[in-house]
Amino acid sequence: MVGVCELLVVGTHTVRVDFRHGVERCRPETAEQVVGDDTADHLSANRLAALQRQFFVKYDRTAGMPTPS
């Protein structure tokens, strides 16, 4: 994926496993960009955005990157 450094996969357990398997088999360069996954079902757009913000704040802190204001 051009311009994407990290991917967070969100969905049901089955969707996450199927996605990971497919991307590892067909797009190994993309598989390296998957940095996390989270189980969720029927999220609103606002809840999904909040979930990704929360994840990437923790991910950035772990990687030693400053959190944007």
PDB file of N, CA, C and O in Angstrom:
ATOM      1  N   MET A   1       0.840  -1.175   0.000  1.00  0.00           N
ATOM      2  CA  MET A   1       0.000   0.000   0.000  1.00  0.00           C
ATOM      3  C   MET A   1       0.885   1.238   0.000  1.00  0.00           C
ATOM      4  O   MET A   1       1.783   1.371   0.832  1.00  0.00           O
ATOM      5  N   VAL A   2       0.638   2.098  -0.894  1.00  0.00           N
ATOM      6  CA  VAL A   2       1.423   3.318  -1.030  1.00  0.00           C
ATOM      7  C   VAL A   2       0.979   4.336   0.010  1.00  0.00           C
ATOM      8  O   VAL A   2      -0.212   4.618   0.140  1.00  0.00           O
ATOM      9  N   GLY A   3       1.939   4.889   0.752  1.00  0.00           N
ATOM     10  CA  GLY A   3       1.637   5.935   1.712  1.00  0.00           C
ATOM     11  C   GLY A   3       1.121   5.451   3.052  1.00  0.00           C
ATOM     12  O   GLY A   3       0.816   6.269   3.920  1.00  0.00           O
ATOM     13  N   VAL A   4       1.015   4.155   3.246  1.00  0.00           N
ATOM     14  CA  VAL A   4       0.532   3.611   4.512  1.00  0.00           C
ATOM     15  C   VAL A   4       1.695   2.923   5.210  1.00  0.00           C
ATOM     16  O   VAL A   4       2.334   2.039   4.641  1.00  0.00           O
ATOM     17  N   CYS A   5       1.966   3.332   6.445  1.00  0.00           N
ATOM     18  CA  CYS A   5       3.078   2.748   7.196  1.00  0.00           C
ATOM     19  C   CYS A   5       2.627   1.631   8.125  1.00  0.00           C
ATOM     20  O   CYS A   5       3.303   0.610   8.255  1.00  0.00           O
ATOM     21  N   GLU A   6       1.484   1.831   8.770  1.00  0.00           N
ATOM     22  CA  GLU A   6       0.975   0.848   9.723  1.00  0.00           C
ATOM     23  C   GLU A   6      -0.507   0.606   9.481  1.00  0.00           C
ATOM     24  O   GLU A   6      -1.258   1.518   9.137  1.00  0.00           O
ATOM     25  N   LEU A   7      -0.905  -0.642   9.670  1.00  0.00           N
ATOM     26  CA  LEU A   7      -2.309  -1.023   9.505  1.00  0.00           C
ATOM     27  C   LEU A   7      -2.822  -1.631  10.796  1.00  0.00           C
ATOM     28  O   LEU A   7      -2.123  -2.401  11.453  1.00  0.00           O
ATOM     29  N   LEU A   8      -4.034  -1.284  11.151  1.00  0.00           N
ATOM     30  CA  LEU A   8      -4.754  -1.887  12.266  1.00  0.00           C
ATOM     31  C   LEU A   8      -5.951  -2.601  11.676  1.00  0.00           C
ATOM     32  O   LEU A   8      -6.770  -1.987  10.992  1.00  0.00           O
ATOM     33  N   VAL A   9      -6.059  -3.889  11.935  1.00  0.00           N
ATOM     34  CA  VAL A   9      -7.168  -4.686  11.421  1.00  0.00           C
ATOM     35  C   VAL A   9      -8.212  -4.809  12.524  1.00  0.00           C
ATOM     36  O   VAL A   9      -7.902  -5.247  13.632  1.00  0.00           O
ATOM     37  N   VAL A  10      -9.453  -4.421  12.219  1.00  0.00           N
ATOM     38  CA  VAL A  10     -10.537  -4.451  13.198  1.00  0.00           C
ATOM     39  C   VAL A  10     -11.692  -5.245  12.597  1.00  0.00           C
ATOM     40  O   VAL A  10     -12.087  -5.009  11.455  1.00  0.00           O
ATOM     41  N   GLY A  11     -12.225  -6.175  13.363  1.00  0.00           N
ATOM     42  CA  GLY A  11     -13.359  -6.962  12.910  1.00  0.00           C
ATOM     43  C   GLY A  11     -13.598  -8.132  13.834  1.00  0.00           C
ATOM     44  O   GLY A  11     -13.021  -8.223  14.917  1.00  0.00           O
ATOM     45  N   THR A  12     -14.456  -9.022  13.385  1.00  0.00           N
ATOM     46  CA  THR A  12     -14.695 -10.236  14.161  1.00  0.00           C
ATOM     47  C   THR A  12     -13.452 -11.110  14.091  1.00  0.00           C
ATOM     48  O   THR A  12     -12.577 -10.890  13.253  1.00  0.00           O
ATOM     49  N   HIS A  13     -13.377 -12.086  14.956  1.00  0.00           N
ATOM     50  CA  HIS A  13     -12.223 -12.991  14.969  1.00  0.00           C
ATOM     51  C   HIS A  13     -12.033 -13.643  13.601  1.00  0.00           C
ATOM     52  O   HIS A  13     -10.912 -13.704  13.097  1.00  0.00           O
ATOM     53  N   THR A  14     -13.098 -14.122  13.009  1.00  0.00           N
ATOM     54  CA  THR A  14     -13.020 -14.806  11.716  1.00  0.00           C
ATOM     55  C   THR A  14     -12.509 -13.866  10.627  1.00  0.00           C
ATOM     56  O   THR A  14     -11.660 -14.253   9.825  1.00  0.00           O
ATOM     57  N   VAL A  15     -13.010 -12.657  10.594  1.00  0.00           N
ATOM     58  CA  VAL A  15     -12.580 -11.679   9.591  1.00  0.00           C
ATOM     59  C   VAL A  15     -11.102 -11.365   9.757  1.00  0.00           C
ATOM     60  O   VAL A  15     -10.367 -11.312   8.771  1.00  0.00           O
ATOM     61  N   ARG A  16     -10.658 -11.156  10.987  1.00  0.00           N
ATOM     62  CA  ARG A  16      -9.255 -10.829  11.236  1.00  0.00           C
ATOM     63  C   ARG A  16      -8.338 -11.966  10.815  1.00  0.00           C
ATOM     64  O   ARG A  16      -7.314 -11.729  10.176  1.00  0.00           O
ATOM     65  N   VAL A  17      -8.693 -13.201  11.166  1.00  0.00           N
ATOM     66  CA  VAL A  17      -7.876 -14.360  10.807  1.00  0.00           C
ATOM     67  C   VAL A  17      -7.850 -14.538   9.294  1.00  0.00           C
ATOM     68  O   VAL A  17      -6.785 -14.765   8.718  1.00  0.00           O
ATOM     69  N   ASP A  18      -9.001 -14.439   8.647  1.00  0.00           N
ATOM     70  CA  ASP A  18      -9.062 -14.582   7.190  1.00  0.00           C
ATOM     71  C   ASP A  18      -8.246 -13.490   6.495  1.00  0.00           C
ATOM     72  O   ASP A  18      -7.536 -13.768   5.529  1.00  0.00           O
ATOM     73  N   PHE A  19      -8.343 -12.256   6.978  1.00  0.00           N
ATOM     74  CA  PHE A  19      -7.585 -11.158   6.382  1.00  0.00           C
ATOM     75  C   PHE A  19      -6.093 -11.413   6.523  1.00  0.00           C
ATOM     76  O   PHE A  19      -5.349 -11.324   5.547  1.00  0.00           O
ATOM     77  N   ARG A  20      -5.656 -11.730   7.733  1.00  0.00           N
ATOM     78  CA  ARG A  20      -4.224 -11.976   7.970  1.00  0.00           C
ATOM     79  C   ARG A  20      -3.712 -13.109   7.079  1.00  0.00           C
ATOM     80  O   ARG A  20      -2.647 -12.993   6.472  1.00  0.00           O
ATOM     81  N   HIS A  21      -4.469 -14.195   7.004  1.00  0.00           N
ATOM     82  CA  HIS A  21      -4.048 -15.327   6.178  1.00  0.00           C
ATOM     83  C   HIS A  21      -3.936 -14.907   4.716  1.00  0.00           C
ATOM     84  O   HIS A  21      -2.941 -15.216   4.060  1.00  0.00           O
ATOM     85  N   GLY A  22      -4.927 -14.218   4.208  1.00  0.00           N
ATOM     86  CA  GLY A  22      -4.925 -13.792   2.813  1.00  0.00           C
ATOM     87  C   GLY A  22      -3.817 -12.816   2.493  1.00  0.00           C
ATOM     88  O   GLY A  22      -3.170 -12.931   1.452  1.00  0.00           O
ATOM     89  N   VAL A  23      -3.589 -11.857   3.373  1.00  0.00           N
ATOM     90  CA  VAL A  23      -2.559 -10.853   3.114  1.00  0.00           C
ATOM     91  C   VAL A  23      -1.162 -11.466   3.235  1.00  0.00           C
ATOM     92  O   VAL A  23      -0.259 -11.084   2.491  1.00  0.00           O
ATOM     93  N   GLU A  24      -0.974 -12.397   4.150  1.00  0.00           N
ATOM     94  CA  GLU A  24       0.329 -13.062   4.267  1.00  0.00           C
ATOM     95  C   GLU A  24       0.624 -13.918   3.040  1.00  0.00           C
ATOM     96  O   GLU A  24       1.774 -14.018   2.614  1.00  0.00           O
ATOM     97  N   ARG A  25      -0.398 -14.528   2.477  1.00  0.00           N
ATOM     98  CA  ARG A  25      -0.221 -15.391   1.319  1.00  0.00           C
ATOM     99  C   ARG A  25      -0.049 -14.593   0.026  1.00  0.00           C
ATOM    100  O   ARG A  25       0.818 -14.914  -0.787  1.00  0.00           O
ATOM    101  N   CYS A  26      -0.864 -13.562  -0.167  1.00  0.00           N
ATOM    102  CA  CYS A  26      -0.894 -12.853  -1.443  1.00  0.00           C
ATOM    103  C   CYS A  26      -0.111 -11.546  -1.463  1.00  0.00           C
ATOM    104  O   CYS A  26       0.361 -11.130  -2.521  1.00  0.00           O
ATOM    105  N   ARG A  27       0.034 -10.896  -0.323  1.00  0.00           N
ATOM    106  CA  ARG A  27       0.710  -9.599  -0.260  1.00  0.00           C
ATOM    107  C   ARG A  27       1.630  -9.535   0.959  1.00  0.00           C
ATOM    108  O   ARG A  27       1.346  -8.800   1.904  1.00  0.00           O
ATOM    109  N   PRO A  28       2.715 -10.285   0.952  1.00  0.00           N
ATOM    110  CA  PRO A  28       3.591 -10.305   2.136  1.00  0.00           C
ATOM    111  C   PRO A  28       4.153  -8.932   2.506  1.00  0.00           C
ATOM    112  O   PRO A  28       4.417  -8.675   3.680  1.00  0.00           O
ATOM    113  N   GLU A  29       4.341  -8.042   1.519  1.00  0.00           N
ATOM    114  CA  GLU A  29       4.842  -6.696   1.834  1.00  0.00           C
ATOM    115  C   GLU A  29       3.805  -5.904   2.629  1.00  0.00           C
ATOM    116  O   GLU A  29       4.168  -5.063   3.451  1.00  0.00           O
ATOM    117  N   THR A  30       2.537  -6.162   2.395  1.00  0.00           N
ATOM    118  CA  THR A  30       1.475  -5.513   3.158  1.00  0.00           C
ATOM    119  C   THR A  30       1.345  -6.149   4.533  1.00  0.00           C
ATOM    120  O   THR A  30       1.055  -5.459   5.510  1.00  0.00           O
ATOM    121  N   ALA A  31       1.555  -7.452   4.617  1.00  0.00           N
ATOM    122  CA  ALA A  31       1.462  -8.153   5.901  1.00  0.00           C
ATOM    123  C   ALA A  31       2.437  -7.570   6.917  1.00  0.00           C
ATOM    124  O   ALA A  31       2.149  -7.543   8.114  1.00  0.00           O
ATOM    125  N   GLU A  32       3.592  -7.102   6.443  1.00  0.00           N
ATOM    126  CA  GLU A  32       4.578  -6.508   7.346  1.00  0.00           C
ATOM    127  C   GLU A  32       4.087  -5.197   7.946  1.00  0.00           C
ATOM    128  O   GLU A  32       4.595  -4.765   8.981  1.00  0.00           O
ATOM    129  N   GLN A  33       3.108  -4.560   7.316  1.00  0.00           N
ATOM    130  CA  GLN A  33       2.596  -3.284   7.797  1.00  0.00           C
ATOM    131  C   GLN A  33       1.476  -3.445   8.827  1.00  0.00           C
ATOM    132  O   GLN A  33       1.088  -2.467   9.466  1.00  0.00           O
ATOM    133  N   VAL A  34       0.957  -4.648   8.996  1.00  0.00           N
ATOM    134  CA  VAL A  34      -0.094  -4.893   9.990  1.00  0.00           C
ATOM    135  C   VAL A  34       0.569  -4.903  11.363  1.00  0.00           C
ATOM    136  O   VAL A  34       1.345  -5.804  11.680  1.00  0.00           O
ATOM    137  N   VAL A  35       0.261  -3.902  12.167  1.00  0.00           N
ATOM    138  CA  VAL A  35       0.896  -3.755  13.475  1.00  0.00           C
ATOM    139  C   VAL A  35      -0.012  -4.164  14.627  1.00  0.00           C
ATOM    140  O   VAL A  35       0.435  -4.237  15.772  1.00  0.00           O
ATOM    141  N   GLY A  36      -1.280  -4.432  14.338  1.00  0.00           N
ATOM    142  CA  GLY A  36      -2.180  -4.831  15.403  1.00  0.00           C
ATOM    143  C   GLY A  36      -3.532  -5.225  14.870  1.00  0.00           C
ATOM    144  O   GLY A  36      -3.874  -4.969  13.715  1.00  0.00           O
ATOM    145  N   ASP A  37      -4.292  -5.856  15.741  1.00  0.00           N
ATOM    146  CA  ASP A  37      -5.668  -6.182  15.400  1.00  0.00           C
ATOM    147  C   ASP A  37      -6.508  -6.124  16.660  1.00  0.00           C
ATOM    148  O   ASP A  37      -6.004  -6.263  17.774  1.00  0.00           O
ATOM    149  N   ASP A  38      -7.789  -5.917  16.460  1.00  0.00           N
ATOM    150  CA  ASP A  38      -8.697  -5.776  17.594  1.00  0.00           C
ATOM    151  C   ASP A  38     -10.043  -6.373  17.215  1.00  0.00           C
ATOM    152  O   ASP A  38     -10.526  -6.188  16.099  1.00  0.00           O
ATOM    153  N   THR A  39     -10.637  -7.086  18.151  1.00  0.00           N
ATOM    154  CA  THR A  39     -11.940  -7.678  17.915  1.00  0.00           C
ATOM    155  C   THR A  39     -13.022  -6.631  18.153  1.00  0.00           C
ATOM    156  O   THR A  39     -13.091  -6.017  19.218  1.00  0.00           O
ATOM    157  N   ALA A  40     -13.854  -6.441  17.153  1.00  0.00           N
ATOM    158  CA  ALA A  40     -14.954  -5.496  17.263  1.00  0.00           C
ATOM    159  C   ALA A  40     -15.997  -5.862  16.221  1.00  0.00           C
ATOM    160  O   ALA A  40     -15.670  -6.416  15.171  1.00  0.00           O
ATOM    161  N   ASP A  41     -17.227  -5.557  16.511  1.00  0.00           N
ATOM    162  CA  ASP A  41     -18.312  -5.867  15.597  1.00  0.00           C
ATOM    163  C   ASP A  41     -19.343  -4.751  15.675  1.00  0.00           C
ATOM    164  O   ASP A  41     -19.706  -4.319  16.769  1.00  0.00           O
ATOM    165  N   HIS A  42     -19.808  -4.290  14.546  1.00  0.00           N
ATOM    166  CA  HIS A  42     -20.866  -3.274  14.457  1.00  0.00           C
ATOM    167  C   HIS A  42     -20.495  -1.961  15.153  1.00  0.00           C
ATOM    168  O   HIS A  42     -21.253  -1.447  15.975  1.00  0.00           O
ATOM    169  N   LEU A  43     -19.322  -1.429  14.814  1.00  0.00           N
ATOM    170  CA  LEU A  43     -18.905  -0.151  15.387  1.00  0.00           C
ATOM    171  C   LEU A  43     -19.411   0.996  14.530  1.00  0.00           C
ATOM    172  O   LEU A  43     -19.480   0.894  13.305  1.00  0.00           O
ATOM    173  N   SER A  44     -19.760   2.075  15.187  1.00  0.00           N
ATOM    174  CA  SER A  44     -20.077   3.299  14.444  1.00  0.00           C
ATOM    175  C   SER A  44     -18.760   3.885  13.940  1.00  0.00           C
ATOM    176  O   SER A  44     -17.687   3.495  14.401  1.00  0.00           O
ATOM    177  N   ALA A  45     -18.839   4.809  13.008  1.00  0.00           N
ATOM    178  CA  ALA A  45     -17.638   5.454  12.478  1.00  0.00           C
ATOM    179  C   ALA A  45     -16.894   6.198  13.590  1.00  0.00           C
ATOM    180  O   ALA A  45     -15.664   6.192  13.628  1.00  0.00           O
ATOM    181  N   ASN A  46     -17.630   6.830  14.482  1.00  0.00           N
ATOM    182  CA  ASN A  46     -16.998   7.555  15.590  1.00  0.00           C
ATOM    183  C   ASN A  46     -16.290   6.608  16.541  1.00  0.00           C
ATOM    184  O   ASN A  46     -15.181   6.896  16.991  1.00  0.00           O
ATOM    185  N   ARG A  47     -16.911   5.490  16.849  1.00  0.00           N
ATOM    186  CA  ARG A  47     -16.302   4.511  17.757  1.00  0.00           C
ATOM    187  C   ARG A  47     -15.068   3.876  17.114  1.00  0.00           C
ATOM    188  O   ARG A  47     -14.071   3.634  17.793  1.00  0.00           O
ATOM    189  N   LEU A  48     -15.132   3.607  15.813  1.00  0.00           N
ATOM    190  CA  LEU A  48     -13.984   3.044  15.107  1.00  0.00           C
ATOM    191  C   LEU A  48     -12.816   4.034  15.107  1.00  0.00           C
ATOM    192  O   LEU A  48     -11.669   3.641  15.321  1.00  0.00           O
ATOM    193  N   ALA A  49     -13.105   5.314  14.868  1.00  0.00           N
ATOM    194  CA  ALA A  49     -12.064   6.338  14.888  1.00  0.00           C
ATOM    195  C   ALA A  49     -11.439   6.450  16.276  1.00  0.00           C
ATOM    196  O   ALA A  49     -10.223   6.597  16.399  1.00  0.00           O
ATOM    197  N   ALA A  50     -12.263   6.381  17.315  1.00  0.00           N
ATOM    198  CA  ALA A  50     -11.752   6.449  18.685  1.00  0.00           C
ATOM    199  C   ALA A  50     -10.871   5.238  18.990  1.00  0.00           C
ATOM    200  O   ALA A  50      -9.830   5.370  19.634  1.00  0.00           O
ATOM    201  N   LEU A  51     -11.285   4.076  18.535  1.00  0.00           N
ATOM    202  CA  LEU A  51     -10.516   2.855  18.756  1.00  0.00           C
ATOM    203  C   LEU A  51      -9.146   2.950  18.087  1.00  0.00           C
ATOM    204  O   LEU A  51      -8.137   2.583  18.689  1.00  0.00           O
ATOM    205  N   GLN A  52      -9.103   3.442  16.844  1.00  0.00           N
ATOM    206  CA  GLN A  52      -7.822   3.538  16.148  1.00  0.00           C
ATOM    207  C   GLN A  52      -6.932   4.607  16.777  1.00  0.00           C
ATOM    208  O   GLN A  52      -5.718   4.424  16.860  1.00  0.00           O
ATOM    209  N   ARG A  53      -7.516   5.715  17.219  1.00  0.00           N
ATOM    210  CA  ARG A  53      -6.710   6.741  17.888  1.00  0.00           C
ATOM    211  C   ARG A  53      -6.085   6.177  19.161  1.00  0.00           C
ATOM    212  O   ARG A  53      -4.897   6.374  19.417  1.00  0.00           O
ATOM    213  N   GLN A  54      -6.885   5.481  19.949  1.00  0.00           N
ATOM    214  CA  GLN A  54      -6.407   4.898  21.189  1.00  0.00           C
ATOM    215  C   GLN A  54      -5.287   3.896  20.904  1.00  0.00           C
ATOM    216  O   GLN A  54      -4.264   3.899  21.589  1.00  0.00           O
ATOM    217  N   PHE A  55      -5.472   3.051  19.908  1.00  0.00           N
ATOM    218  CA  PHE A  55      -4.455   2.057  19.565  1.00  0.00           C
ATOM    219  C   PHE A  55      -3.149   2.729  19.144  1.00  0.00           C
ATOM    220  O   PHE A  55      -2.079   2.379  19.641  1.00  0.00           O
ATOM    221  N   PHE A  56      -3.240   3.698  18.222  1.00  0.00           N
ATOM    222  CA  PHE A  56      -2.023   4.281  17.680  1.00  0.00           C
ATOM    223  C   PHE A  56      -1.310   5.210  18.653  1.00  0.00           C
ATOM    224  O   PHE A  56      -0.102   5.409  18.519  1.00  0.00           O
ATOM    225  N   VAL A  57      -2.007   5.786  19.625  1.00  0.00           N
ATOM    226  CA  VAL A  57      -1.319   6.544  20.675  1.00  0.00           C
ATOM    227  C   VAL A  57      -0.436   5.581  21.459  1.00  0.00           C
ATOM    228  O   VAL A  57       0.727   5.885  21.723  1.00  0.00           O
ATOM    229  N   LYS A  58      -0.976   4.425  21.834  1.00  0.00           N
ATOM    230  CA  LYS A  58      -0.182   3.419  22.556  1.00  0.00           C
ATOM    231  C   LYS A  58       0.946   2.891  21.677  1.00  0.00           C
ATOM    232  O   LYS A  58       2.074   2.734  22.146  1.00  0.00           O
ATOM    233  N   TYR A  59       0.659   2.621  20.424  1.00  0.00           N
ATOM    234  CA  TYR A  59       1.662   2.091  19.493  1.00  0.00           C
ATOM    235  C   TYR A  59       2.795   3.093  19.312  1.00  0.00           C
ATOM    236  O   TYR A  59       3.965   2.711  19.344  1.00  0.00           O
ATOM    237  N   ASP A  60       2.469   4.363  19.125  1.00  0.00           N
ATOM    238  CA  ASP A  60       3.489   5.392  18.946  1.00  0.00           C
ATOM    239  C   ASP A  60       4.351   5.541  20.195  1.00  0.00           C
ATOM    240  O   ASP A  60       5.567   5.706  20.093  1.00  0.00           O
ATOM    241  N   ARG A  61       3.738   5.485  21.362  1.00  0.00           N
ATOM    242  CA  ARG A  61       4.511   5.590  22.615  1.00  0.00           C
ATOM    243  C   ARG A  61       5.479   4.421  22.734  1.00  0.00           C
ATOM    244  O   ARG A  61       6.624   4.597  23.150  1.00  0.00           O
ATOM    245  N   THR A  62       5.024   3.239  22.372  1.00  0.00           N
ATOM    246  CA  THR A  62       5.873   2.051  22.432  1.00  0.00           C
ATOM    247  C   THR A  62       7.044   2.194  21.452  1.00  0.00           C
ATOM    248  O   THR A  62       8.156   1.760  21.749  1.00  0.00           O
ATOM    249  N   ALA A  63       6.798   2.793  20.302  1.00  0.00           N
ATOM    250  CA  ALA A  63       7.837   2.966  19.293  1.00  0.00           C
ATOM    251  C   ALA A  63       8.708   4.191  19.564  1.00  0.00           C
ATOM    252  O   ALA A  63       9.655   4.451  18.821  1.00  0.00           O
ATOM    253  N   GLY A  64       8.400   4.942  20.614  1.00  0.00           N
ATOM    254  CA  GLY A  64       9.184   6.120  20.961  1.00  0.00           C
ATOM    255  C   GLY A  64       8.875   7.337  20.108  1.00  0.00           C
ATOM    256  O   GLY A  64       9.689   8.256  20.010  1.00  0.00           O
ATOM    257  N   MET A  65       7.711   7.346  19.497  1.00  0.00           N
ATOM    258  CA  MET A  65       7.315   8.484  18.657  1.00  0.00           C
ATOM    259  C   MET A  65       6.441   9.426  19.473  1.00  0.00           C
ATOM    260  O   MET A  65       5.598   8.970  20.245  1.00  0.00           O
ATOM    261  N   PRO A  66       6.628  10.735  19.315  1.00  0.00           N
ATOM    262  CA  PRO A  66       5.779  11.681  20.045  1.00  0.00           C
ATOM    263  C   PRO A  66       4.353  11.655  19.516  1.00  0.00           C
ATOM    264  O   PRO A  66       4.125  11.467  18.321  1.00  0.00           O
ATOM    265  N   THR A  67       3.408  11.842  20.408  1.00  0.00           N
ATOM    266  CA  THR A  67       2.004  11.881  20.034  1.00  0.00           C
ATOM    267  C   THR A  67       1.676  13.260  19.466  1.00  0.00           C
ATOM    268  O   THR A  67       1.981  14.273  20.095  1.00  0.00           O
ATOM    269  N   PRO A  68       1.049  13.311  18.264  1.00  0.00           N
ATOM    270  CA  PRO A  68       0.703  14.616  17.718  1.00  0.00           C
ATOM    271  C   PRO A  68      -0.343  15.316  18.572  1.00  0.00           C
ATOM    272  O   PRO A  68      -1.170  14.657  19.202  1.00  0.00           O
ATOM    273  N   SER A  69      -0.315  16.629  18.598  1.00  0.00           N
ATOM    274  CA  SER A  69      -1.260  17.404  19.408  1.00  0.00           C
ATOM    275  C   SER A  69      -2.608  17.461  18.751  1.00  0.00           C
ATOM    276  O   SER A  69      -3.532  18.071  19.289  1.00  0.00           O
TER     277      SER A  69
END
